[in-house]
Amino acid sequence: MNNNNNPLHGITLAVILESLVAQYGWEEMGARINIRCFNHDPSIKSSLKFLRRTPWAREKVEQLYLKSIKQ
């Protein structure tokens, strides 16, 4: 399988999350993706734990990241 065309190849979930928090902040992220780990006492650690267990939420975060790097 060739991942050269995948823009997320080689980028960890932690890097994605840290980039989004730096760009949008927790409040804006919670408004864009309504999940508890962004809206109630958010932290990188708790968000990573949730996103690693929740494929639909991880996909939304990855899509927001892709949009943010295309701007």
C-alpha positions as CSV (number, residue, x, y, z in Angstrom):
1,M,0.0,0.0,0.0
2,N,1.4,3.4,-1.0
3,N,0.8,6.2,1.4
4,N,2.6,8.9,-0.6
5,N,-0.6,10.5,-1.6
6,N,-2.1,10.5,1.9
7,P,-1.6,14.0,3.4
8,L,-1.8,12.6,6.9
9,H,0.9,10.0,6.3
10,G,3.6,10.3,8.9
11,I,1.6,12.9,11.0
12,T,0.6,11.7,14.5
13,L,-2.7,12.4,16.0
14,A,-0.9,14.3,18.8
15,V,0.7,16.7,16.1
16,I,-2.7,17.1,14.4
17,L,-4.4,18.0,17.7
18,E,-1.7,20.3,18.9
19,S,-1.8,22.1,15.6
20,L,-5.5,22.6,15.7
21,V,-5.5,23.8,19.3
22,A,-2.8,26.3,18.4
23,Q,-4.8,27.5,15.3
24,Y,-8.3,27.5,16.7
25,G,-8.2,27.1,20.5
26,W,-10.4,24.7,22.4
27,E,-13.5,26.8,22.3
28,E,-13.5,27.1,18.5
29,M,-12.7,23.4,18.1
30,G,-15.6,22.5,20.4
31,A,-17.9,24.7,18.3
32,R,-16.7,23.0,15.0
33,I,-16.7,19.5,16.4
34,N,-19.1,19.1,19.3
35,I,-17.5,16.5,21.4
36,R,-17.2,16.5,25.2
37,C,-13.4,16.3,25.4
38,F,-13.2,19.7,23.5
39,N,-16.0,21.4,25.5
40,H,-15.6,20.3,29.1
41,D,-12.2,20.6,30.8
42,P,-10.2,20.0,27.5
43,S,-6.7,18.7,27.4
44,I,-4.4,17.1,24.8
45,K,-4.1,14.0,26.9
46,S,-7.9,13.4,27.4
47,S,-8.7,14.3,23.8
48,L,-6.0,11.9,22.5
49,K,-7.4,9.1,24.6
50,F,-11.0,9.7,23.4
51,L,-10.0,10.2,19.7
52,R,-7.9,7.0,19.7
53,R,-11.0,5.0,20.8
54,T,-13.6,6.8,18.7
55,P,-13.0,6.5,14.9
56,W,-15.9,8.9,13.9
57,A,-14.5,11.7,16.1
58,R,-10.9,11.1,14.9
59,E,-12.1,11.3,11.3
60,K,-13.8,14.7,12.0
61,V,-10.6,16.0,13.6
62,E,-8.5,14.8,10.7
63,Q,-10.8,16.4,8.2
64,L,-10.7,19.7,10.1
65,Y,-6.9,19.5,10.1
66,L,-6.8,18.9,6.3
67,K,-9.0,21.9,5.8
68,S,-6.8,24.0,8.0
69,I,-3.6,23.2,6.1
70,K,-5.3,23.9,2.7
71,Q,-6.1,27.5,3.7
